Amino acid sequence: MDVPKYRELPLIGETGDYRHAWQVFPPDDDLGCLRHLTPEARRRGLATVTENVVVNISLPLDEPDPPLFGRKRFTHTVFSPSRNSMDDRLDGFFPQGSTQWDGFRHVRAREFGFFTGHQGDFADDRLGIGHWAQAGIIGRGVLLDLSEEDGVIGPGRLARAAADAGVEVLPGDILCVRTGWLERYRRGDAVAGEQRRWPGLAGSSAMAELLWGWQISAVTADNPALEVAPGRPEDGSLHRRLLPLLGLPIGELFTFDRLAQACRELGRFAFLFVSVPLNLPGGVGSPANAVAVL
């Protein structure tokens, strides 16, 4: 796929440096930057497996507790439909309540529409997250540990973290950003998520330019929203830049603490990243169901 430079992408709207990649992808596209996960990129991920160590990087479905952003706790009911069997049921389940993927139906670029300019409606499946489940999100993961930061992480700092880790971010990689927020939250040290305060990536055009230039297939973090909160008004919204405009999937509330330890012990920060979203037609988001294999 021929990928133009970020500054070559057309602007959208009359205010702010918001650029879109809608002409880079097919008009009816539902994969976006996941198209960078070519067979070669997947093989690169498989080649990182040398120790056969598997690390879970998803939270239990009932964490964080209490849920963030006004979502409610789900009810898990276990019952016996017959004498010799058991079944269970989830009621009030929010697919984006724990470790999650934000799909392309999650955020729109205001009046311009969702990814590729698609207007969509509540019953539409064109950008449903179930399309991502057909091949999963499986490739080389790269962990960048910025857990010493406390606030906004700019593109220069993110690029230095890659250099410090001795890893070159390559096309198709899944970028994993450890801010340390989740570890502090679980210890009770972090400010409550409802107060919308956590370290994270800048929402700036320069950050979008770096991520687009790396040609990654997805970006994830261990905080509630990938980008810093509160954001800086002059930077704008990273969610709007990535999801509807660039078609770059966002993962949130991953747990990278055990993975960071394993990477330090092995002296490398690349691994096989495996996640298969729910095959949910029309889904807005999905639990990540993710592991790292080293």
BABAMI-485968 format. One record per residue (C-alpha): residue number from 1; x, y, z; residue in one letter; chain. Coordinates in steps of 0.25 Angstrom, whole numbers, plus 5000, padded with zeros to 4 digits. Layout:
BEGIN
+-----+------+-------+------+-----+-------+
:   n : east : north :   up : res : chain :
+-----+------+-------+------+-----+-------+
: NUM :    X :     Y :    Z :   A :     A :
...
+-----+------+-------+------+-----+-------+
END
This chain:
BEGIN
+-----+------+-------+------+-----+-------+
:   n : east : north :   up : res : chain :
+-----+------+-------+------+-----+-------+
:   1 : 5000 :  5000 : 5000 :   M :     A :
:   2 : 5005 :  5014 : 4996 :   D :     A :
:   3 : 5005 :  5022 : 5009 :   V :     A :
:   4 : 5007 :  5037 : 5007 :   P :     A :
:   5 : 5014 :  5046 : 5017 :   K :     A :
:   6 : 5005 :  5052 : 5028 :   Y :     A :
:   7 : 5007 :  5066 : 5023 :   R :     A :
:   8 : 5002 :  5061 : 5009 :   E :     A :
:   9 : 4989 :  5057 : 5014 :   L :     A :
:  10 : 4977 :  5067 : 5012 :   P :     A :
:  11 : 4972 :  5075 : 5023 :   L :     A :
:  12 : 4958 :  5074 : 5027 :   I :     A :
:  13 : 4950 :  5086 : 5032 :   G :     A :
:  14 : 4954 :  5100 : 5034 :   E :     A :
:  15 : 4960 :  5100 : 5048 :   T :     A :
:  16 : 4972 :  5092 : 5053 :   G :     A :
:  17 : 4982 :  5083 : 5047 :   D :     A :
:  18 : 4973 :  5071 : 5045 :   Y :     A :
:  19 : 4977 :  5062 : 5033 :   R :     A :
:  20 : 4970 :  5050 : 5027 :   H :     A :
:  21 : 4974 :  5038 : 5020 :   A :     A :
:  22 : 4961 :  5034 : 5014 :   W :     A :
:  23 : 4967 :  5034 : 5000 :   Q :     A :
:  24 : 4978 :  5024 : 5004 :   V :     A :
:  25 : 4968 :  5013 : 5007 :   F :     A :
:  26 : 4957 :  5007 : 4999 :   P :     A :
:  27 : 4944 :  5015 : 4999 :   P :     A :
:  28 : 4937 :  5004 : 5007 :   D :     A :
:  29 : 4948 :  5001 : 5016 :   D :     A :
:  30 : 4946 :  4995 : 5030 :   D :     A :
:  31 : 4960 :  4992 : 5034 :   L :     A :
:  32 : 4968 :  5004 : 5032 :   G :     A :
:  33 : 4983 :  5003 : 5038 :   C :     A :
:  34 : 4980 :  4988 : 5041 :   L :     A :
:  35 : 4984 :  4987 : 5026 :   R :     A :
:  36 : 4998 :  4989 : 5030 :   H :     A :
:  37 : 4997 :  4975 : 5037 :   L :     A :
:  38 : 5002 :  4968 : 5024 :   T :     A :
:  39 : 5007 :  4954 : 5024 :   P :     A :
:  40 : 5021 :  4959 : 5025 :   E :     A :
:  41 : 5018 :  4968 : 5038 :   A :     A :
:  42 : 5011 :  4955 : 5044 :   R :     A :
:  43 : 5023 :  4947 : 5041 :   R :     A :
:  44 : 5032 :  4957 : 5048 :   R :     A :
:  45 : 5023 :  4956 : 5060 :   G :     A :
:  46 : 5024 :  4941 : 5060 :   L :     A :
:  47 : 5039 :  4942 : 5059 :   A :     A :
:  48 : 5040 :  4949 : 5073 :   T :     A :
:  49 : 5035 :  4936 : 5080 :   V :     A :
:  50 : 5047 :  4929 : 5086 :   T :     A :
:  51 : 5044 :  4926 : 5101 :   E :     A :
:  52 : 5030 :  4921 : 5099 :   N :     A :
:  53 : 5025 :  4931 : 5110 :   V :     A :
:  54 : 5011 :  4935 : 5110 :   V :     A :
:  55 : 5007 :  4948 : 5118 :   V :     A :
:  56 : 4992 :  4952 : 5119 :   N :     A :
:  57 : 4991 :  4967 : 5116 :   I :     A :
:  58 : 4976 :  4968 : 5118 :   S :     A :
:  59 : 4969 :  4972 : 5131 :   L :     A :
:  60 : 4958 :  4963 : 5137 :   P :     A :
:  61 : 4945 :  4967 : 5131 :   L :     A :
:  62 : 4940 :  4973 : 5145 :   D :     A :
:  63 : 4952 :  4983 : 5145 :   E :     A :
:  64 : 4953 :  4995 : 5147 :   P :     A :
:  65 : 4944 :  4995 : 5159 :   D :     A :
:  66 : 4936 :  5004 : 5159 :   P :     A :
:  67 : 4935 :  5005 : 5144 :   P :     A :
:  68 : 4939 :  5018 : 5137 :   L :     A :
:  69 : 4932 :  5028 : 5129 :   F :     A :
:  70 : 4918 :  5025 : 5135 :   G :     A :
:  71 : 4917 :  5011 : 5131 :   R :     A :
:  72 : 4911 :  5001 : 5140 :   K :     A :
:  73 : 4915 :  4988 : 5146 :   R :     A :
:  74 : 4910 :  4976 : 5139 :   F :     A :
:  75 : 4902 :  4965 : 5146 :   T :     A :
:  76 : 4908 :  4951 : 5144 :   H :     A :
:  77 : 4898 :  4940 : 5147 :   T :     A :
:  78 : 4902 :  4925 : 5148 :   V :     A :
:  79 : 4890 :  4916 : 5147 :   F :     A :
:  80 : 4886 :  4901 : 5144 :   S :     A :
:  81 : 4878 :  4899 : 5131 :   P :     A :
:  82 : 4878 :  4884 : 5135 :   S :     A :
:  83 : 4882 :  4875 : 5146 :   R :     A :
:  84 : 4896 :  4871 : 5140 :   N :     A :
:  85 : 4900 :  4885 : 5134 :   S :     A :
:  86 : 4902 :  4899 : 5137 :   M :     A :
:  87 : 4901 :  4912 : 5129 :   D :     A :
:  88 : 4904 :  4926 : 5131 :   D :     A :
:  89 : 4898 :  4940 : 5126 :   R :     A :
:  90 : 4904 :  4954 : 5126 :   L :     A :
:  91 : 4894 :  4965 : 5127 :   D :     A :
:  92 : 4897 :  4980 : 5126 :   G :     A :
:  93 : 4910 :  4977 : 5119 :   F :     A :
:  94 : 4918 :  4988 : 5113 :   F :     A :
:  95 : 4928 :  4983 : 5103 :   P :     A :
:  96 : 4937 :  4995 : 5106 :   Q :     A :
:  97 : 4937 :  4994 : 5121 :   G :     A :
:  98 : 4950 :  4988 : 5123 :   S :     A :
:  99 : 4962 :  4985 : 5114 :   T :     A :
: 100 : 4957 :  4989 : 5101 :   Q :     A :
: 101 : 4957 :  4993 : 5086 :   W :     A :
: 102 : 4951 :  5006 : 5081 :   D :     A :
: 103 : 4945 :  5002 : 5068 :   G :     A :
: 104 : 4942 :  5012 : 5056 :   F :     A :
: 105 : 4928 :  5014 : 5060 :   R :     A :
: 106 : 4933 :  5020 : 5074 :   H :     A :
: 107 : 4937 :  5034 : 5070 :   V :     A :
: 108 : 4932 :  5042 : 5058 :   R :     A :
: 109 : 4939 :  5054 : 5052 :   A :     A :
: 110 : 4928 :  5063 : 5055 :   R :     A :
: 111 : 4919 :  5067 : 5043 :   E :     A :
: 112 : 4929 :  5060 : 5033 :   F :     A :
: 113 : 4925 :  5046 : 5038 :   G :     A :
: 114 : 4932 :  5034 : 5043 :   F :     A :
: 115 : 4944 :  5027 : 5036 :   F :     A :
: 116 : 4945 :  5029 : 5021 :   T :     A :
: 117 : 4934 :  5039 : 5023 :   G :     A :
: 118 : 4923 :  5029 : 5025 :   H :     A :
: 119 : 4911 :  5035 : 5032 :   Q :     A :
: 120 : 4905 :  5022 : 5038 :   G :     A :
: 121 : 4893 :  5020 : 5047 :   D :     A :
: 122 : 4890 :  5011 : 5059 :   F :     A :
: 123 : 4887 :  4999 : 5051 :   A :     A :
: 124 : 4899 :  5000 : 5042 :   D :     A :
: 125 : 4910 :  4989 : 5041 :   D :     A :
: 126 : 4919 :  4996 : 5031 :   R :     A :
: 127 : 4929 :  5000 : 5041 :   L :     A :
: 128 : 4925 :  4989 : 5052 :   G :     A :
: 129 : 4937 :  4984 : 5060 :   I :     A :
: 130 : 4933 :  4969 : 5056 :   G :     A :
: 131 : 4941 :  4972 : 5043 :   H :     A :
: 132 : 4954 :  4973 : 5051 :   W :     A :
: 133 : 4951 :  4959 : 5057 :   A :     A :
: 134 : 4952 :  4952 : 5043 :   Q :     A :
: 135 : 4967 :  4952 : 5044 :   A :     A :
: 136 : 4969 :  4957 : 5058 :   G :     A :
: 137 : 4980 :  4967 : 5062 :   I :     A :
: 138 : 4992 :  4958 : 5062 :   I :     A :
: 139 : 5006 :  4963 : 5059 :   G :     A :
: 140 : 5019 :  4969 : 5066 :   R :     A :
: 141 : 5016 :  4977 : 5078 :   G :     A :
: 142 : 5026 :  4987 : 5083 :   V :     A :
: 143 : 5026 :  4992 : 5097 :   L :     A :
: 144 : 5030 :  5006 : 5101 :   L :     A :
: 145 : 5031 :  5008 : 5116 :   D :     A :
: 146 : 5028 :  5023 : 5120 :   L :     A :
: 147 : 5023 :  5020 : 5134 :   S :     A :
: 148 : 5033 :  5030 : 5140 :   E :     A :
: 149 : 5025 :  5041 : 5132 :   E :     A :
: 150 : 5014 :  5049 : 5139 :   D :     A :
: 151 : 5006 :  5057 : 5130 :   G :     A :
: 152 : 5006 :  5059 : 5115 :   V :     A :
: 153 : 5015 :  5050 : 5106 :   I :     A :
: 154 : 5019 :  5057 : 5093 :   G :     A :
: 155 : 5024 :  5051 : 5080 :   P :     A :
: 156 : 5039 :  5054 : 5083 :   G :     A :
: 157 : 5038 :  5047 : 5097 :   R :     A :
: 158 : 5031 :  5035 : 5090 :   L :     A :
: 159 : 5041 :  5034 : 5079 :   A :     A :
: 160 : 5052 :  5035 : 5090 :   R :     A :
: 161 : 5046 :  5023 : 5098 :   A :     A :
: 162 : 5047 :  5015 : 5085 :   A :     A :
: 163 : 5061 :  5018 : 5084 :   A :     A :
: 164 : 5064 :  5015 : 5099 :   D :     A :
: 165 : 5057 :  5002 : 5097 :   A :     A :
: 166 : 5066 :  4999 : 5085 :   G :     A :
: 167 : 5055 :  4996 : 5076 :   V :     A :
: 168 : 5051 :  5001 : 5063 :   E :     A :
: 169 : 5036 :  5003 : 5061 :   V :     A :
: 170 : 5033 :  4996 : 5047 :   L :     A :
: 171 : 5021 :  4996 : 5038 :   P :     A :
: 172 : 5010 :  4987 : 5044 :   G :     A :
: 173 : 5015 :  4987 : 5058 :   D :     A :
: 174 : 5005 :  4989 : 5070 :   I :     A :
: 175 : 5010 :  5000 : 5079 :   L :     A :
: 176 : 5008 :  4997 : 5094 :   C :     A :
: 177 : 5010 :  5010 : 5103 :   V :     A :
: 178 : 5012 :  5007 : 5117 :   R :     A :
: 179 : 5009 :  5020 : 5125 :   T :     A :
: 180 : 5008 :  5013 : 5139 :   G :     A :
: 181 : 4994 :  5019 : 5142 :   W :     A :
: 182 : 4988 :  5005 : 5143 :   L :     A :
: 183 : 4998 :  5000 : 5153 :   E :     A :
: 184 : 4995 :  5013 : 5162 :   R :     A :
: 185 : 4980 :  5012 : 5160 :   Y :     A :
: 186 : 4980 :  4998 : 5165 :   R :     A :
: 187 : 4989 :  5001 : 5177 :   R :     A :
: 188 : 4979 :  5013 : 5180 :   G :     A :
: 189 : 4989 :  5023 : 5177 :   D :     A :
: 190 : 4984 :  5029 : 5164 :   A :     A :
: 191 : 4973 :  5040 : 5164 :   V :     A :
: 192 : 4960 :  5033 : 5161 :   A :     A :
: 193 : 4957 :  5031 : 5146 :   G :     A :
: 194 : 4944 :  5039 : 5148 :   E :     A :
: 195 : 4952 :  5051 : 5150 :   Q :     A :
: 196 : 4958 :  5050 : 5136 :   R :     A :
: 197 : 4973 :  5052 : 5140 :   R :     A :
: 198 : 4984 :  5042 : 5135 :   W :     A :
: 199 : 4997 :  5043 : 5127 :   P :     A :
: 200 : 4996 :  5039 : 5113 :   G :     A :
: 201 : 4999 :  5043 : 5099 :   L :     A :
: 202 : 4998 :  5058 : 5094 :   A :     A :
: 203 : 4986 :  5060 : 5085 :   G :     A :
: 204 : 4994 :  5068 : 5075 :   S :     A :
: 205 : 4996 :  5068 : 5060 :   S :     A :
: 206 : 5010 :  5065 : 5063 :   A :     A :
: 207 : 5007 :  5052 : 5070 :   M :     A :
: 208 : 4997 :  5048 : 5059 :   A :     A :
: 209 : 5009 :  5050 : 5049 :   E :     A :
: 210 : 5018 :  5041 : 5057 :   L :     A :
: 211 : 5008 :  5030 : 5058 :   L :     A :
: 212 : 5004 :  5031 : 5044 :   W :     A :
: 213 : 5019 :  5032 : 5039 :   G :     A :
: 214 : 5022 :  5019 : 5047 :   W :     A :
: 215 : 5011 :  5012 : 5039 :   Q :     A :
: 216 : 5007 :  5004 : 5051 :   I :     A :
: 217 : 4994 :  4996 : 5051 :   S :     A :
: 218 : 4989 :  5000 : 5064 :   A :     A :
: 219 : 4993 :  5007 : 5077 :   V :     A :
: 220 : 4989 :  5003 : 5091 :   T :     A :
: 221 : 4992 :  5008 : 5105 :   A :     A :
: 222 : 4990 :  5005 : 5120 :   D :     A :
: 223 : 4981 :  5017 : 5123 :   N :     A :
: 224 : 4967 :  5020 : 5121 :   P :     A :
: 225 : 4968 :  5027 : 5107 :   A :     A :
: 226 : 4982 :  5027 : 5101 :   L :     A :
: 227 : 4983 :  5042 : 5101 :   E :     A :
: 228 : 4986 :  5050 : 5113 :   V :     A :
: 229 : 4975 :  5056 : 5122 :   A :     A :
: 230 : 4972 :  5067 : 5123 :   P :     A :
: 231 : 4976 :  5070 : 5109 :   G :     A :
: 232 : 4982 :  5083 : 5105 :   R :     A :
: 233 : 4972 :  5091 : 5096 :   P :     A :
: 234 : 4983 :  5095 : 5087 :   E :     A :
: 235 : 4986 :  5080 : 5083 :   D :     A :
: 236 : 4972 :  5076 : 5080 :   G :     A :
: 237 : 4967 :  5062 : 5081 :   S :     A :
: 238 : 4976 :  5050 : 5078 :   L :     A :
: 239 : 4963 :  5041 : 5077 :   H :     A :
: 240 : 4958 :  5049 : 5066 :   R :     A :
: 241 : 4971 :  5049 : 5059 :   R :     A :
: 242 : 4973 :  5034 : 5059 :   L :     A :
: 243 : 4960 :  5027 : 5059 :   L :     A :
: 244 : 4951 :  5034 : 5048 :   P :     A :
: 245 : 4962 :  5042 : 5041 :   L :     A :
: 246 : 4974 :  5032 : 5040 :   L :     A :
: 247 : 4967 :  5019 : 5042 :   G :     A :
: 248 : 4977 :  5015 : 5053 :   L :     A :
: 249 : 4971 :  5006 : 5064 :   P :     A :
: 250 : 4972 :  5010 : 5079 :   I :     A :
: 251 : 4973 :  5000 : 5090 :   G :     A :
: 252 : 4971 :  5005 : 5105 :   E :     A :
: 253 : 4973 :  4999 : 5119 :   L :     A :
: 254 : 4983 :  4989 : 5115 :   F :     A :
: 255 : 4991 :  4983 : 5126 :   T :     A :
: 256 : 5006 :  4984 : 5123 :   F :     A :
: 257 : 5013 :  4982 : 5137 :   D :     A :
: 258 : 5016 :  4968 : 5136 :   R :     A :
: 259 : 5020 :  4969 : 5121 :   L :     A :
: 260 : 5029 :  4981 : 5125 :   A :     A :
: 261 : 5036 :  4972 : 5135 :   Q :     A :
: 262 : 5038 :  4960 : 5125 :   A :     A :
: 263 : 5043 :  4969 : 5115 :   C :     A :
: 264 : 5054 :  4975 : 5124 :   R :     A :
: 265 : 5058 :  4961 : 5128 :   E :     A :
: 266 : 5060 :  4957 : 5114 :   L :     A :
: 267 : 5066 :  4970 : 5110 :   G :     A :
: 268 : 5056 :  4972 : 5098 :   R :     A :
: 269 : 5043 :  4980 : 5096 :   F :     A :
: 270 : 5037 :  4973 : 5084 :   A :     A :
: 271 : 5028 :  4961 : 5085 :   F :     A :
: 272 : 5016 :  4954 : 5078 :   L :     A :
: 273 : 5003 :  4962 : 5081 :   F :     A :
: 274 : 4990 :  4954 : 5080 :   V :     A :
: 275 : 4977 :  4960 : 5081 :   S :     A :
: 276 : 4963 :  4955 : 5075 :   V :     A :
: 277 : 4952 :  4965 : 5077 :   P :     A :
: 278 : 4938 :  4960 : 5078 :   L :     A :
: 279 : 4931 :  4956 : 5065 :   N :     A :
: 280 : 4920 :  4965 : 5068 :   L :     A :
: 281 : 4913 :  4971 : 5056 :   P :     A :
: 282 : 4911 :  4986 : 5057 :   G :     A :
: 283 : 4920 :  4986 : 5069 :   G :     A :
: 284 : 4925 :  5000 : 5074 :   V :     A :
: 285 : 4936 :  4993 : 5083 :   G :     A :
: 286 : 4941 :  4980 : 5088 :   S :     A :
: 287 : 4948 :  4974 : 5100 :   P :     A :
: 288 : 4962 :  4972 : 5095 :   A :     A :
: 289 : 4965 :  4957 : 5099 :   N :     A :
: 290 : 4980 :  4960 : 5098 :   A :     A :
: 291 : 4992 :  4952 : 5101 :   V :     A :
: 292 : 5007 :  4955 : 5098 :   A :     A :
: 293 : 5016 :  4943 : 5095 :   V :     A :
: 294 : 5031 :  4944 : 5096 :   L :     A :
+-----+------+-------+------+-----+-------+
END
